[in-house]
Each structure stands twice: as C-alpha cells, then as structure tokens.
C-alpha cells in the first residue's frame, strides 16, 4: 500500500490497496495467462484512505533464488482528470443549445451541432444549408 511505513504492511493483504477487488483479480489472471501485466489502469488506495488512479505493470522475476513479482506503479490521476475533461469538451458542442458551426477556410462545414442542424437543411449533393434566422 502506498504511503504506509513497511512495518504497517505486515499482516495486510495486497488486496487492501485495491478499492475494487476485481482489479486485483484481473491482474492475477493476466499474470497467470501472460506472465506479465503492462500498463493496466485502475484505482489504488493510499494508506490514508484516499483513492487515486495508477498505471500498473508487473513482471515475474527471481529474487534471491525465489520467484517474485516486480511491480511498477505510476500515479496517473492527473492524466485521468485530463481525459475526463477532454471527453466533456468533445461532447460540449453537441450538448450546447446554441447553434455551433465549425467552418473551414473554403466555407465547408466541418461540424454542426444539433441546434445548428435543426435550423439547416440538406441541399442536393448532401451539403448543409443554414437558413437565416428571422430578423437577422
């Protein structure tokens, strides 16, 4: 468990570090099947109880003549936050109730959200024609 002194880990199972036991089970299954885990993203628990995202890799090794697992755990919490923000930003134009168009330099419409499509029509050949709003 991250953030705990070594003495505090005695008698604790590794699954204490996994908020979702299925994540630990999946790592064990991948190790049994493939002998290695590479860059598996999942939640992890800090010794103080807070959860965070990690990318985990595990490799079977021999340590002092005994089989062991060597694990590398990278905190990717900020990357996950950025992914969530990006996912929201990608959805934002479609969710926006204002008409939004993205047009290239030639005047071709690259993106039209639902509100823009509602005030437009398709011309022969598939082009989107935006109607002028009354009073504008």
DSSP file (Angstrom, degrees, kcal/mol; ACC not computed):
  #  RESIDUE AA STRUCTURE BP1 BP2  ACC     N-H-->O    O-->H-N    N-H-->O    O-->H-N    TCO  KAPPA ALPHA  PHI   PSI    X-CA   Y-CA   Z-CA
    1    1 A X    >         0   0    0      0, 0.0     3,-1.2     0, 0.0     2,-0.2   0.000 360.0 360.0 360.0 132.4    0.0    0.0    0.0
    2    2 A X  B 3   +a   46   0A   0     43,-0.6    45,-2.7     1,-0.2    46,-0.2  -0.451 360.0  20.6 -70.6 136.7    1.4    3.4   -1.0
    3    3 A X  T 3  S+     0   0    0      1,-0.3     2,-0.4    43,-0.2    -1,-0.2   0.447  93.9 115.4  88.8   1.1    2.2    5.8    1.8
    4    4 A X    <   -     0   0    0     -3,-1.2    -1,-0.3     2,-0.0     2,-0.1  -0.829  69.6-114.8-103.7 142.1    2.4    3.2    4.6
    5    5 A X    >>  -     0   0    0     -2,-0.4     3,-1.5     1,-0.1     4,-0.6  -0.442  34.2-109.8 -67.9 149.7    5.6    2.5    6.5
    6    6 A X  G >4 S+     0   0    0      1,-0.3     3,-1.4     2,-0.2     4,-0.5   0.841 117.2  58.0 -50.5 -39.5    6.9   -1.0    5.9
    7    7 A X  G >4 S+     0   0    0      1,-0.3     3,-0.8     2,-0.2    -1,-0.3   0.817 100.4  57.8 -63.1 -29.7    6.1   -2.1    9.5
    8    8 A X  G <4 S+     0   0    0     -3,-1.5    -1,-0.3     1,-0.2    -2,-0.2   0.656  98.3  61.8 -74.7 -14.4    2.4   -1.2    8.9
    9    9 A X  G X< S+     0   0    0     -3,-1.4     3,-2.0    -4,-0.6    -1,-0.2   0.628  74.0 112.9 -86.7 -14.1    2.2   -3.6    6.0
   10   10 A X  T <  S+     0   0    0     -3,-0.8     3,-0.1    -4,-0.5    -3,-0.0  -0.410  88.9   8.8 -64.1 126.3    3.0   -6.7    8.0
   11   11 A X  T 3  S+     0   0    0      1,-0.3     2,-0.4    -2,-0.2    -1,-0.3   0.379 102.1 117.7  86.0  -3.7   -0.1   -8.9    8.0
   12   12 A X    <   -     0   0    0     -3,-2.0    -1,-0.3     2,-0.0     2,-0.2  -0.767  62.1-126.5 -97.3 142.9   -2.0   -6.9    5.5
   13   13 A X    >   -     0   0    0     -2,-0.4     3,-1.7     1,-0.1     4,-0.2  -0.532  16.9-122.4 -83.2 152.7   -3.1   -8.3    2.2
   14   14 A X  G >  S+     0   0    0      1,-0.3     3,-1.8    -2,-0.2     4,-0.2   0.785 108.6  71.6 -63.9 -26.3   -2.2   -6.7   -1.1
   15   15 A X  G >  S+     0   0    0      1,-0.3     3,-1.3     2,-0.2    -1,-0.3   0.657  78.8  76.9 -67.3 -13.0   -5.9   -6.5   -1.9
   16   16 A X  G <  S+     0   0    0     -3,-1.7    -1,-0.3     1,-0.2    -2,-0.2   0.766  90.1  57.5 -62.6 -23.8   -6.2   -3.8    0.8
   17   17 A X  G <  S+     0   0    0     -3,-1.8    28,-2.6    -4,-0.2     2,-0.6   0.541  93.1  79.0 -84.1  -7.0   -4.7   -1.4   -1.8
   18   18 A X    <   -     0   0    0     -3,-1.3    26,-0.2    26,-0.2    -1,-0.1  -0.893  58.5-165.8-109.2 110.0   -7.4   -2.1   -4.3
   19   19 A X  S    S+     0   0    0     -2,-0.6     2,-0.6     1,-0.2    -1,-0.2   0.848  90.0  45.0 -59.1 -33.6  -10.8   -0.3   -3.9
   20   20 A X  S >> S-     0   0    0     23,-0.3     3,-2.0     1,-0.1     4,-0.8  -0.934  75.6-156.7-113.3 108.9  -12.3   -2.7   -6.4
   21   21 A X  H 3> S+     0   0    0     -2,-0.6     4,-2.3     1,-0.3     5,-0.2   0.759  90.1  70.0 -56.7 -24.4  -11.2   -6.4   -5.7
   22   22 A X  H 3> S+     0   0    0      1,-0.2     4,-2.3     2,-0.2    -1,-0.3   0.817  92.2  58.5 -63.5 -29.4  -11.9   -7.1   -9.4
   23   23 A X  H <> S+     0   0    0     -3,-2.0     4,-1.9     2,-0.2    -1,-0.2   0.933 108.0  44.3 -65.1 -45.1   -8.9   -5.0  -10.4
   24   24 A X  H  X S+     0   0    0     -4,-0.8     4,-2.4     1,-0.2    -2,-0.2   0.912 113.0  51.8 -65.6 -41.6   -6.6   -7.2   -8.3
   25   25 A X  H  X S+     0   0    0     -4,-2.3     4,-2.5     1,-0.2    -1,-0.2   0.892 108.4  51.8 -60.3 -40.1   -8.2  -10.4   -9.6
   26   26 A X  H  X S+     0   0    0     -4,-2.3     4,-2.4     2,-0.2    -1,-0.2   0.879 108.8  50.4 -65.7 -38.0   -7.7   -9.1  -13.2
   27   27 A X  H  X S+     0   0    0     -4,-1.9     4,-2.4     2,-0.2    -2,-0.2   0.934 111.6  47.9 -64.5 -45.7   -4.0   -8.5  -12.6
   28   28 A X  H  X S+     0   0    0     -4,-2.4     4,-2.5     1,-0.2    -2,-0.2   0.911 112.0  49.7 -61.5 -42.1   -3.6  -12.0  -11.1
   29   29 A X  H  X S+     0   0    0     -4,-2.5     4,-2.5     2,-0.2    -1,-0.2   0.909 110.9  49.1 -64.0 -42.1   -5.5  -13.5  -14.1
   30   30 A X  H  X>S+     0   0    0     -4,-2.4     4,-3.5     2,-0.2     5,-0.8   0.897 110.7  51.0 -64.6 -39.5   -3.3  -11.6  -16.6
   31   31 A X  H  X5S+     0   0    0     -4,-2.4     4,-1.4     3,-0.2    -2,-0.2   0.919 112.1  46.9 -63.1 -43.1   -0.2  -12.8  -14.7
   32   32 A X  H  <5S+     0   0    0     -4,-2.5    -2,-0.2    -5,-0.2    -1,-0.2   0.914 121.4  37.4 -62.8 -42.4   -1.4  -16.4  -14.9
   33   33 A X  H  <5S+     0   0    0     -4,-2.5    -2,-0.2    -5,-0.2    -3,-0.2   0.930 136.1  14.7 -76.6 -47.8   -2.3  -16.2  -18.5
   34   34 A X  H  <5S-     0   0    0     -4,-3.5    -3,-0.2    -5,-0.2    -2,-0.2   0.622  86.8-129.2-108.8 -17.4    0.5  -13.9  -19.9
   35   35 A X  S  <<S+     0   0    0     -4,-1.4    25,-1.0    -5,-0.8     2,-0.3   0.467  85.1  58.9  78.9   1.0    3.2  -13.9  -17.2
   36   36 A X  E     -B   59   0B   0     -6,-0.6     2,-0.4    23,-0.2    23,-0.2  -0.988  64.3-149.7-157.5 149.8    3.3  -10.1  -17.4
   37   37 A X  E     -B   58   0B   0     21,-2.6    21,-1.9    -2,-0.3     2,-0.5  -0.994  18.0-165.4-122.0 132.0    1.0   -7.1  -16.9
   38   38 A X  E     -     0   0B   0     -2,-0.4    19,-0.2    19,-0.2    18,-0.1  -0.968  60.2 -28.4-125.0 121.5    1.7   -4.0  -18.9
   39   39 A X  E    S+     0   0B   0     -2,-0.5     2,-0.6     1,-0.2    18,-0.2   0.861  72.5 174.4  51.2  51.7    0.2   -0.5  -18.3
   40   40 A X  E     -B   56   0B   0     16,-2.8    16,-2.5    -3,-0.0     2,-0.4  -0.812  20.8-144.6 -92.5 122.1   -3.1   -1.6  -16.7
   41   41 A X  E     +B   55   0B   0     -2,-0.6     2,-0.3    14,-0.2    14,-0.2  -0.700  37.2 134.2 -88.1 133.1   -5.0    1.4  -15.4
   42   42 A X  E     -B   54   0B   0     12,-2.1    12,-2.7    -2,-0.4     2,-0.2  -0.972  54.6 -83.3-163.5 170.9   -7.1    1.0  -12.2
   43   43 A X  E     -B   53   0B   0     -2,-0.3     2,-0.3    10,-0.2   -23,-0.3  -0.537  40.8-167.6 -81.3 150.0   -7.9    2.8   -8.9
   44   44 A X  E     -B   52   0B   0      8,-2.9     8,-2.3    -2,-0.2     2,-0.5  -0.940  16.4-125.8-135.6 155.8   -5.5    2.3   -6.0
   45   45 A X  E     -B   51   0B   0    -28,-2.6   -43,-0.6    -2,-0.3     6,-0.2  -0.913  15.9-144.3-110.8 129.4   -5.8    3.1   -2.3
   46   46 A X  B >   -a    2   0A   0      4,-3.0     3,-2.2    -2,-0.5   -43,-0.2  -0.474  31.9-107.6 -79.6 157.7   -3.3    5.3   -0.3
   47   47 A X  T 3  S+     0   0    0    -45,-2.7   -44,-0.1     1,-0.3    -1,-0.1   0.804 121.1  58.9 -57.6 -30.2   -2.6    4.4    3.3
   48   48 A X  T 3  S-     0   0    0    -46,-0.2    -1,-0.3     2,-0.1   -45,-0.1   0.490 122.0-107.5 -80.4  -0.6   -4.6    7.5    4.4
   49   49 A X  S <  S+     0   0    0     -3,-2.2    -2,-0.1     1,-0.3     2,-0.1   0.152  76.8 127.7 102.3 -19.0   -7.6    6.1    2.6
   50   50 A X        -     0   0    0     -5,-0.1    -4,-3.0     1,-0.1    -1,-0.3  -0.415  51.7-132.8 -74.7 151.8   -7.9    8.3   -0.4
   51   51 A X  E     +B   45   0B   0     -6,-0.2     2,-0.3    -2,-0.1    -6,-0.2  -0.743  27.4 171.3-103.0 150.1   -8.1    6.7   -3.9
   52   52 A X  E     -B   44   0B   0     -8,-2.3    -8,-2.9    -2,-0.3     2,-0.3  -0.967  34.2 -97.5-151.2 164.1   -6.2    7.6   -6.9
   53   53 A X  E     +B   43   0B   0     -2,-0.3    23,-1.9   -10,-0.2    24,-0.7  -0.656  39.9 178.6 -88.0 139.3   -5.5    6.3  -10.5
   54   54 A X  E     -BC  42  75B   0    -12,-2.7   -12,-2.1    -2,-0.3     2,-0.5  -0.953  28.2-139.1-133.8 157.0   -2.4    4.2  -11.3
   55   55 A X  E     -BC  41  74B   0     19,-2.3    19,-2.4    -2,-0.3     2,-0.4  -0.987  32.2-161.8-110.3 125.8   -0.9    2.5  -14.3
   56   56 A X  E     -BC  40  73B   0    -16,-2.5   -16,-2.8    -2,-0.5     2,-0.4  -0.900  16.9-178.7-118.7 135.8    0.5   -0.8  -13.1
   57   57 A X  E     - C   0  72B   0     15,-2.3    15,-2.8    -2,-0.4     2,-0.4  -0.992   7.9-171.0-128.1 140.5    3.0   -3.1  -14.7
   58   58 A X  E     -BC  37  71B   0    -21,-1.9   -21,-2.6    -2,-0.4     2,-0.4  -0.995   3.3-175.3-135.9 137.9    4.1   -6.5  -13.2
   59   59 A X  E     -BC  36  70B   0     11,-2.3    11,-3.2    -2,-0.4     2,-0.4  -0.994  27.3-121.5-133.5 136.8    6.9   -8.8  -14.2
   60   60 A X  E     + C   0  69B   0    -25,-1.0     2,-0.3    -2,-0.4     9,-0.2  -0.649  44.2 164.5 -76.7 132.5    7.8  -12.2  -12.9
   61   61 A X  E     - C   0  68B   0      7,-2.9     7,-2.9    -2,-0.4     2,-0.5  -0.862  39.7-114.9-138.4 170.5   11.4  -12.3  -11.6
   62   62 A X  E     - C   0  67B   0     -2,-0.3     2,-0.5     5,-0.2     5,-0.2  -0.974  30.8-173.6-110.6 124.1   13.7  -14.3   -9.5
   63   63 A X  E >  S- C   0  66B   0      3,-3.4     3,-1.8    -2,-0.5    -2,-0.0  -0.973  71.6 -18.7-123.4 118.8   14.9  -12.5   -6.3
   64   64 A X  T 3  S-     0   0    0     -2,-0.5    -1,-0.2     1,-0.3     3,-0.1   0.885 129.4 -51.8  51.2  42.7   17.5  -14.2   -4.1
   65   65 A X  T 3  S+     0   0    0      1,-0.2     2,-0.4    -3,-0.1    -1,-0.3   0.466 120.2 104.9  79.5   2.1   16.7  -17.5   -5.8
   66   66 A X  E <  S-C   63   0B   0     -3,-1.8    -3,-3.4     1,-0.0    -1,-0.2  -0.895  77.2-106.9-117.2 144.8   13.0  -17.3   -5.2
   67   67 A X  E     +C   62   0B   0     -2,-0.4     2,-0.3    -5,-0.2    -5,-0.2  -0.449  51.2 160.4 -66.0 140.1   10.2  -16.4   -7.6
   68   68 A X  E     -C   61   0B   0     -7,-2.9    -7,-2.9    -2,-0.1     2,-0.5  -0.933  38.0-115.1-150.9 170.2    8.8  -13.0   -7.1
   69   69 A X  E     -C   60   0B   0     -2,-0.3     2,-0.6    -9,-0.2    -9,-0.2  -0.967  18.2-154.2-115.0 131.1    6.8  -10.2   -8.8
   70   70 A X  E     -C   59   0B   0    -11,-3.2   -11,-2.3    -2,-0.5     2,-0.4  -0.924  19.1-167.7-103.1 121.1    8.3   -6.9   -9.6
   71   71 A X  E     -C   58   0B   0     -2,-0.6     2,-0.5   -13,-0.2   -13,-0.2  -0.875  15.6-164.4-114.6 142.5    5.7   -4.2   -9.9
   72   72 A X  E     -C   57   0B   0    -15,-2.8   -15,-2.3    -2,-0.4     2,-0.5  -0.996  11.0-171.6-121.6 125.7    5.9   -0.6  -11.2
   73   73 A X  E     -C   56   0B   0     -2,-0.5     2,-0.5   -17,-0.2   -17,-0.2  -0.976   1.2-170.0-123.5 123.0    3.1    1.7  -10.2
   74   74 A X  E     -C   55   0B   0    -19,-2.4   -19,-2.3    -2,-0.5     2,-0.6  -0.950  24.6-126.2-116.0 126.6    2.7    5.1  -11.7
   75   75 A X  E     +C   54   0B   0     -2,-0.5   -21,-0.3   -21,-0.2     3,-0.1  -0.599  34.4 168.1 -72.1 116.9    0.2    7.7  -10.4
   76   76 A X     >  +     0   0    0    -23,-1.9     4,-2.4    -2,-0.6     5,-0.2   0.038  33.6 121.4-118.2  24.1   -1.8    8.8  -13.4
   77   77 A X  H  > S+     0   0    0    -24,-0.7     4,-2.3     1,-0.2     5,-0.2   0.909  77.0  48.4 -56.0 -46.0   -4.6   10.7  -11.6
   78   78 A X  H  > S+     0   0    0      1,-0.2     4,-2.2     2,-0.2    -1,-0.2   0.879 110.0  52.6 -64.9 -36.7   -3.9   14.0  -13.4
   79   79 A X  H  > S+     0   0    0      2,-0.2     4,-2.3     1,-0.2    -1,-0.2   0.917 109.3  49.3 -63.0 -42.6   -3.9   12.2  -16.8
   80   80 A X  H  X S+     0   0    0     -4,-2.4     4,-2.4     2,-0.2    -2,-0.2   0.893 109.7  51.3 -64.5 -40.0   -7.3   10.7  -15.9
   81   81 A X  H  X S+     0   0    0     -4,-2.3     4,-2.3    -5,-0.2    -1,-0.2   0.917 110.6  48.8 -62.1 -42.2   -8.6   14.1  -14.9
   82   82 A X  H  X S+     0   0    0     -4,-2.2     4,-2.6     2,-0.2    -2,-0.2   0.892 109.5  52.5 -65.0 -39.5   -7.4   15.5  -18.3
   83   83 A X  H  X S+     0   0    0     -4,-2.3     4,-2.5     2,-0.2    -2,-0.2   0.916 110.2  48.3 -61.4 -43.3   -9.0   12.6  -20.1
   84   84 A X  H  X S+     0   0    0     -4,-2.4     4,-2.1     2,-0.2    -2,-0.2   0.909 112.1  48.7 -63.8 -42.3  -12.4   13.3  -18.4
   85   85 A X  H  X S+     0   0    0     -4,-2.3     4,-2.7     2,-0.2    -2,-0.2   0.914 111.9  49.1 -63.7 -42.6  -12.1   17.0  -19.2
   86   86 A X  H  X S+     0   0    0     -4,-2.6     4,-2.4     2,-0.2    -2,-0.2   0.908 108.6  53.0 -63.4 -42.3  -11.3   16.2  -22.8
   87   87 A X  H  X S+     0   0    0     -4,-2.5     4,-1.5     1,-0.2    -1,-0.2   0.900 111.3  47.2 -60.4 -40.5  -14.3   13.8  -23.1
   88   88 A X  H  X S+     0   0    0     -4,-2.1     4,-1.8     2,-0.2    -2,-0.2   0.931 110.6  51.4 -65.0 -45.3  -16.5   16.6  -21.8
   89   89 A X  H  X S+     0   0    0     -4,-2.7     4,-0.7     1,-0.2    -2,-0.2   0.861 107.1  53.7 -61.9 -35.2  -15.1   19.1  -24.2
   90   90 A X  H  < S+     0   0    0     -4,-2.4     4,-0.4     1,-0.2     3,-0.2   0.883 114.1  42.3 -65.6 -37.4  -15.7   16.7  -27.1
   91   91 A X  H >X S+     0   0    0     -4,-1.5     4,-1.9    -5,-0.2     3,-0.5   0.726  93.8  86.5 -79.4 -22.1  -19.3   16.4  -26.1
   92   92 A X  H 3X S+     0   0    0     -4,-1.8     4,-1.8     1,-0.2    -1,-0.2   0.862  84.1  51.7 -53.2 -48.0  -19.8   20.1  -25.3
   93   93 A X  H 3< S+     0   0    0     -4,-0.7    -1,-0.2    -3,-0.2     7,-0.1   0.914 112.6  46.5 -58.4 -40.3  -20.7   21.3  -28.9
   94   94 A X  H <4 S+     0   0    0     -3,-0.5    20,-0.3    -4,-0.4    -1,-0.2   0.851 114.6  47.0 -70.0 -33.0  -23.4   18.7  -29.2
   95   95 A X  H  < S+     0   0    0     -4,-1.9    -1,-0.2    -3,-0.1    -2,-0.2   0.707  89.5 101.7 -80.6 -20.5  -24.8   19.4  -25.8
   96   96 A X     <  -     0   0    0     -4,-1.8    19,-0.5    -5,-0.2     4,-0.2  -0.445  64.0-150.1 -68.7 133.4  -24.8   23.2  -26.3
   97   97 A X  S    S+     0   0    0     -2,-0.2     2,-0.2     2,-0.1    -1,-0.1   0.597  73.2  88.8 -81.6 -11.1  -28.3   24.6  -27.1
   98   98 A X  S    S-     0   0    0      1,-0.1     2,-0.4    -5,-0.0    17,-0.3  -0.585  94.2 -99.5 -81.9 149.7  -26.8   27.4  -29.2
   99   99 A X        -     0   0    0     16,-0.3     2,-0.5    -2,-0.2    -2,-0.1  -0.570  45.6-173.0 -70.0 122.6  -26.2   26.8  -32.9
  100  100 A X        +     0   0    0     -2,-0.4    13,-2.0    -4,-0.2     2,-0.4  -0.979   7.6 178.4-123.5 129.0  -22.5   26.0  -33.3
  101  101 A X  E     -D  112   0C   0     -2,-0.5     2,-0.5    11,-0.2    11,-0.2  -0.974  16.7-157.5-125.3 141.7  -20.8   25.6  -36.7
  102  102 A X  E     -D  111   0C   0      9,-2.5     8,-3.8    -2,-0.4     9,-1.5  -0.987  22.2-176.4-115.9 121.7  -17.1   24.9  -37.4
  103  103 A X  E     -D  109   0C   0     -2,-0.5     6,-0.2     6,-0.3     2,-0.1  -0.935  17.4-137.0-123.0 138.0  -16.3   26.0  -40.9
  104  104 A X    >   -     0   0    0      4,-2.7     3,-2.0    -2,-0.4     6,-0.0  -0.281  41.1 -89.8 -84.4 179.5  -13.0   25.7  -42.8
  105  105 A X  T 3  S+     0   0    0      1,-0.3    -1,-0.1     2,-0.1    -2,-0.0   0.737 127.0  56.4 -63.6 -23.4  -11.5   28.4  -44.9
  106  106 A X  T 3  S-     0   0    0      2,-0.1    -1,-0.3     1,-0.0     3,-0.1   0.472 120.5-107.3 -86.1  -1.9  -13.3   27.2  -48.0
  107  107 A X  S <  S+     0   0    0     -3,-2.0     2,-0.3     1,-0.3    -2,-0.1   0.489  71.0 145.0  89.5   2.9  -16.7   27.6  -46.2
  108  108 A X        -     0   0    0      1,-0.1    -4,-2.7    19,-0.0     2,-0.6  -0.578  53.4-120.6 -75.4 136.0  -17.2   23.9  -45.8
  109  109 A X  E     +D  103   0C   0     -2,-0.3    -6,-0.3    -6,-0.2     3,-0.1  -0.667  31.5 177.6 -80.3 120.6  -18.9   23.0  -42.6
  110  110 A X  E    S+     0   0C   0     -8,-3.8     2,-0.3    -2,-0.6    -7,-0.2   0.759  70.6  14.0 -91.6 -30.1  -16.8   20.7  -40.6
  111  111 A X  E     +D  102   0C   0     -9,-1.5    -9,-2.5     2,-0.0     2,-0.4  -0.986  56.6 178.2-149.2 135.3  -19.1   20.4  -37.6
  112  112 A X  E     -D  101   0C   0     -2,-0.3   -11,-0.2   -11,-0.2   -13,-0.1  -0.967  21.7-144.4-135.9 120.6  -22.7   21.3  -36.9
  113  113 A X     >  -     0   0    0    -13,-2.0     4,-2.6    -2,-0.4     5,-0.2  -0.186  36.7 -90.8 -77.3 177.6  -24.2   20.6  -33.5
  114  114 A X  H  > S+     0   0    0    -20,-0.3     4,-1.9     1,-0.2     5,-0.1   0.878 127.0  52.6 -58.1 -40.7  -27.8   19.5  -33.0
  115  115 A X  H  > S+     0   0    0    -19,-0.5     4,-0.8   -17,-0.3   -16,-0.3   0.899 111.5  46.2 -64.3 -39.5  -29.1   23.1  -32.7
  116  116 A X  H >4 S+     0   0    0    -18,-0.3     3,-0.7   -16,-0.2    -2,-0.2   0.886 111.1  52.2 -69.0 -38.7  -27.4   24.1  -35.9
  117  117 A X  H >< S+     0   0    0     -4,-2.6     3,-1.3     1,-0.2    -1,-0.2   0.836 102.2  61.2 -65.7 -30.6  -28.7   21.1  -37.7
  118  118 A X  H 3< S+     0   0    0     -4,-1.9    -1,-0.2     1,-0.3    -2,-0.2   0.779 108.9  41.7 -67.6 -25.8  -32.2   22.0  -36.5
  119  119 A X  T << S+     0   0    0     -4,-0.8    12,-2.0    -3,-0.7     2,-0.3   0.099 110.8  71.3-107.1  22.0  -32.1   25.3  -38.4
  120  120 A X  E <   -E  130   0D   0     -3,-1.3     2,-0.3    10,-0.2    10,-0.2  -0.791  60.4-154.6-128.5 172.3  -30.5   23.9  -41.5
  121  121 A X  E     -E  129   0D   0      8,-2.3     8,-3.5    -2,-0.3     2,-0.5  -0.943  26.1-106.3-141.1 163.5  -31.4   21.7  -44.4
  122  122 A X  E     -E  128   0D   0     -2,-0.3     6,-0.2     6,-0.2     2,-0.2  -0.808  30.5-152.0 -94.2 129.7  -29.6   19.4  -46.8
  123  123 A X    >   -     0   0    0      4,-3.3     3,-2.2    -2,-0.5     4,-0.2  -0.516  43.0 -71.1 -89.4 164.4  -29.1   20.6  -50.3
  124  124 A X  T 3  S+     0   0    0      1,-0.3     3,-0.4    -2,-0.2    -1,-0.2  -0.320 126.9  35.5 -53.4 138.3  -28.8   18.3  -53.3
  125  125 A X  T 3  S-     0   0    0      1,-0.2    -1,-0.3    -3,-0.1    -2,-0.0   0.361 128.3 -83.9  92.1  -4.7  -25.4   16.6  -53.0
  126  126 A X  S <  S+     0   0    0     -3,-2.2    -1,-0.2     1,-0.3    -2,-0.2   0.412  79.7 147.9  92.7  -2.3  -25.5   16.5  -49.2
  127  127 A X        -     0   0    0     -3,-0.4    -4,-3.3    -4,-0.2     2,-0.5  -0.385  48.6-122.1 -67.8 145.3  -24.3   20.0  -48.4
  128  128 A X  E     -E  122   0D   0     -6,-0.2     2,-0.5   -19,-0.1    -6,-0.2  -0.771  23.9-162.4 -87.9 128.5  -25.8   21.6  -45.2
  129  129 A X  E     -E  121   0D   0     -8,-3.5    -8,-2.3    -2,-0.5     2,-0.5  -0.960   8.3-147.6-113.3 121.0  -27.5   24.9  -45.9
  130  130 A X  E     -E  120   0D   0     -2,-0.5   -10,-0.2   -10,-0.2     2,-0.2  -0.771  13.3-137.2 -91.6 126.9  -28.1   27.1  -42.9
  131  131 A X        -     0   0    0    -12,-2.0     2,-0.2    -2,-0.5   -12,-0.0  -0.555  23.9-108.6 -80.1 144.5  -31.2   29.2  -43.0
  132  132 A X        -     0   0    0     -2,-0.2     2,-0.2     1,-0.1    -1,-0.1  -0.507  34.5-116.6 -69.8 139.9  -31.0   32.8  -41.9
  133  133 A X    >   -     0   0    0     -2,-0.2     3,-1.3     1,-0.1    -1,-0.1  -0.563  39.3 -94.8 -76.3 141.1  -32.8   33.4  -38.6
  134  134 A X  T 3  S+     0   0    0      1,-0.2    -1,-0.1    -2,-0.2     0, 0.0  -0.259 108.6  19.4 -56.3 140.3  -35.8   35.8  -38.8
  135  135 A X  T 3         0   0    0     -3,-0.1    -1,-0.2     1,-0.1    -2,-0.0   0.636 360.0 360.0  76.9  15.5  -34.9   39.4  -38.0
  136  136 A X    <         0   0    0     -3,-1.3    -2,-0.1     0, 0.0    -3,-0.1   0.391 360.0 360.0-120.5 360.0  -31.2   39.0  -38.6
